[in-house]
Amino acid sequence: MGTVHLAEDAAGQRVAVKVINPELSQHEQFRMRFRREADAAQRVRRFCTAAVIEAALAGDQLYVVTEYVPGPNLEEAVQQSGPLRGSSLEALAVSVATALTAIHGAGVVHRDLKPSNVLLSPVGPRVIDFGIARALDTLGGVTSTGEIVGTPRYMSPEVLRGDPVSPACDVFSWGCLVAYAASGRAPFGGETLPAIVYQVLNTEPDLQAVDPGLRELVAAALRKDPAARPTSQQLLDHLIGRSAGPEHAAQTVQVAWQRATSPYTIVPTGAGPPRRGRLYTALAAAGAVVLAAGVGAWMLFVPGGPPDDLPVLYQEDFTTSGDWSGTYDPSMSGSYYGYRTDGTYGIDVGSGHEEKWARAPVPFTIHKPTSTPEPSATPTPMLPASVLISVTADVEKSSGSADYGIYCHNSEDDKSYYEFALDTTGKAKIRRISNGAGGTVAQPVEAEVERGGKARIAVSCEQSGKTVRLTMWVNGKRVHDVEDPNGIGSGSLGVFARTVKDGRSQLQTTWDDFELRGRPES
């Protein structure tokens, strides 16, 4: 993709500057996706990664500035000193799982996790180059020189087949990475590209060198079916033995790594038999301290971001015109919503059209087949009773009072639904509308969004019997969690924008990276 330079900022701090190759920068579709992915990468929390400090998203030369991480990458270290064993291998496995949990929590998929993208710093392994590789998808999966995007030995079967990408592909790469660290070779053989692809798609991985304590988890990560793999959070929970917040895990692993290895020194193959090393001892001790502190401290382990263990049912990045309604052209009457030329979806509301609902083009009811079709056949929900919806919303312009957000469980007559709203002052609330009437069920709270700033909104509508649990996250932080004991049944979903009918208020919004998750019901 480009060339990486070592540089210094004005204060003398070292940084890494990745300059994108000019032949990629000339593609407008690539530039749009690069801007989107670079923005997403900047939302990733800093622990266990090389944090994105700055990104040039316009002009002829695109580049990304990240923290400089001293130390060799995993591939160099294994080649020089041999495979990892014991607590060094365990610390690597936990660190990379922690990084993936943070990356996925920000709505980013790495897409190219491999040994050369994990740096072994003095304070622990760091994952680099997350989020940017996906921009190459806009070129049809290959570069201008015809090379496959990514490294086939570490790519999941669904990526090699050209199926939709999800965080599960990073979990597969994690399994390949740990297997490589333990043996010095990738778990799938082959000397040519067709042979490698065949091995990944059709054969079982070679995990004989992986420590017994990790082998079962690595095997689970390398399942061919992405839905059968654990999530990154589940990897982390399994490794640590409890529900673990990534921030706490990162701090604990840093201490364990420094104890297990001296800077840039890897435990060699002949260092002794596999064992449950000091990493597990340190993690167990940290857990004992938290348990002794009581329930309040235990909550520190509970992840605050939306869950990432549900299969992706539908995605839309609005790069090209698709199935959402409307044509956005503010110069034309009635064209104030639809696909925009910058790769987003736009909704403008104001005088004369104070409210607009944009329904996601996913079916939510069908009629049960009968031998004699009847108009009154009972509708059957196609969407799961519980769904997780997320989207990136941006306010381009606003005046007066306005709000925007996600809705779910919308009835066919559009008179009953749940609404998760942000207003233009940065407050979040949840409303329930039943038969056209209703009100607020979760009062407005500060959502830590700058006025007019971009926000990643995620909501879950979880139905159990008559009760519906409603949860809302803004930029990865949970802001609301309430239950409706007499809930509204499953229905359509989408995004909305609204102003008050005062003739003055206006709101211009853009929407990007819409995602629907849920577990289809049998």
C-alpha positions, 0 to 999 in steps of 0.5 A: 500500500505504501512506504513507512517512514520514521519521523519526529514531531515538533517535540522530538517524539518519534512517530511512524508515517505511512505514505500511500502509494500514488497509484492507489491515491488516484482512485476516488473510490479508494480515497473515499474508503481510505478516509472512512477507515482512517477516521474509524481507526482514530476511534480505536482505544490505544492499548495494545495498538499503535494508535493513529495520531493524524491522517491526511484525508484530502489532497494528492498525497494520503498518509497516516501518522501513528505512534512509533513502536520500538521492537521487531515484528513477530515474524522477525523475532521468531526467525531470529530467536525461534518460536515462543513458549510458555508465558511468552506465547500466552502473553502474545495470545492475550495481547492480540486478543485484547487489541482485536477486542478494542479494534472491533469495539470501535467498529473496525475490522483489521483485515490483514492481521499477520506476524509482520503486523504485530510488533514486540515492544518492551511493554508488550505486543502491539497490533499495527495497520488496523482498519486501513487495508479494507480501503483496497476492497474498492479496487475489486479485491486486488491491487493495480499489480494484480496482487491479492489484498492481504496475506493468504496464509493468514486469511479466513476461508470466507475472505478467500471466497469473496464472502462478506467480511466480519470481525470473525475473519480477524479471529481466524487470523488470530488463530493462524498468528498464535500457531505461527508464533508457537511453531515458526510456520503457518498452520496451513501449508502450500508453496503456491498460491492455489495450494495455500488457498486449497489448504485454508479452504479444505484442510485442518490446521497443523497445531501440534506445536501449540501449547496444550493449554491454548490448542483447543482455543486456537482450533476453535478460532480456525473453524471454517464457519465464521459463525462457529468461531468465538468472538475476540471478546470471548477469546479474551474471556477464555484466556483470562478466565473471566469477563475481562475489560480490554483496558484491564487485560492490557495493563495486566499483560504489560506487567506479565510480558515484562516479567516473561521476556526482557526487551526484544528477547524471545523465549527460545524453543529449547527453554523447556516444556510448555507450562502455565507460566507467569502470565496466568499467575499474574492474571489470577492475582489481579482477579483475586484483588478485584474480587476482594474489592467487591461488586463495584470493582467487578464491574470494571471487568464488564465490557462497556461497548456493544456486543460483537458476538452476533452474526452480521445480517446486513451491511451498507457502506453507501459507497455506491447506490444500493437499495435505500430509497431516495436521491440526494440532490438539495437543488431538486425539490423532494430530493433531500434524502438518499445516496450522496456522491461522497459515499454517504447517505444524506438526510436533510430536514427543515421547513416543509419536511421536518421529519424523515425516516429511512427504512433499511431495505431488509425484509421483516415480514412474510406470509406463511405459504398455504395451498390456497393463498389468502390475503389474511395469512398470518405474517411471520417475522423474518428479523430476529426478535433481538437485533443490534443496529449500528451506524455512523452519523454526522451533523453537517449543519444544524439550527434550532432544535433537532434530533436524529438516530436509529429506530427499531420494532416499527410496525407495518402501519408506522405507528408503533416503534422505539426511537434512539435519539441524539439531539444537536446538543449531544444528549441521548434519549430513548422514546417509545411510540405506541399507536401514534402516542407515547413518550420518553422512556430514558431521559436525555443524558450527556453522550460526550459528543461534540456539538455537531460532531460525528458519532457511532451510534449502536442500539440493541432491541432485545425481546424476551416474551413480552419484555423488550430491553433497550440499550444504547451506546454512543462512541462505544460508551453505554448511555442507556439500558432500560426495559419495557415490560409490555414491549412492541413486537419485532418490526422494521428498522432504520435511521431518522432525522427530525426538527421542530415545526417552527419554520426556522429549525434545520438539520443536515445529516450524513450516515455511513457504515450501517450494520445489522446484527442478530442471531437468526431464529430456527 
